[in-house]
């Protein structure tokens, strides 16, 4: 169970950071992404990254 939480948490954290970067216009990959420069995606990414951190933290308890 702990390994599963760690893997899912790290994936959620990575995707959340990507969404933050795309939402803020810092990451322009892929070029055709509808998420680039859309600030709401930075918010969604922050929430997903926070969830990922919680899962990683729970896997270490």
C-alpha positions in Angstrom: 0.0 0.0 0.0 2.8 2.4 0.9 4.5 1.9 -2.5 1.3 2.5 -4.3 0.7 5.8 -2.4 4.3 6.9 -3.1 4.0 6.2 -6.9 0.6 7.8 -7.2 1.7 10.8 -5.1 4.8 11.4 -7.2 2.8 11.1 -10.5 0.2 13.6 -9.1 3.0 15.9 -8.0 4.7 15.8 -11.4 1.5 16.4 -13.4 0.5 19.2 -11.0 3.8 21.0 -11.5 3.4 20.6 -15.3 -0.1 22.1 -15.1 1.1 25.0 -13.0 3.9 25.7 -15.5 1.5 25.5 -18.5 -1.2 27.6 -16.7 1.4 30.3 -16.0 2.8 30.2 -19.5 6.2 29.0 -18.2 6.0 25.6 -20.0 4.9 25.7 -23.6 5.0 22.0 -24.3 3.1 20.7 -26.1 2.7 23.8 -28.3 -1.0 23.1 -29.1 -2.1 22.7 -25.5 -5.2 24.5 -24.5 -3.9 25.0 -21.0 -1.1 27.4 -21.9 -1.6 30.9 -20.3 -4.9 29.8 -18.7 -4.5 30.7 -15.0 -7.2 28.3 -13.9 -5.0 25.4 -14.8 -2.3 26.8 -12.5 -4.9 26.5 -9.7 -5.9 23.0 -10.7 -2.2 22.1 -10.8 -1.6 23.5 -7.4 -4.4 21.5 -6.0 -3.2 18.3 -7.7 0.4 18.9 -6.5 -0.8 19.5 -3.0 -2.7 16.2 -3.1 0.4 14.5 -4.4 2.5 15.9 -1.5 -0.1 14.6 0.9 0.0 11.1 -0.6 3.8 11.1 -0.6 3.7 12.2 3.1 1.2 9.5 3.9 3.3 6.8 2.3 6.2 7.7 4.6 4.2 7.4 7.8 
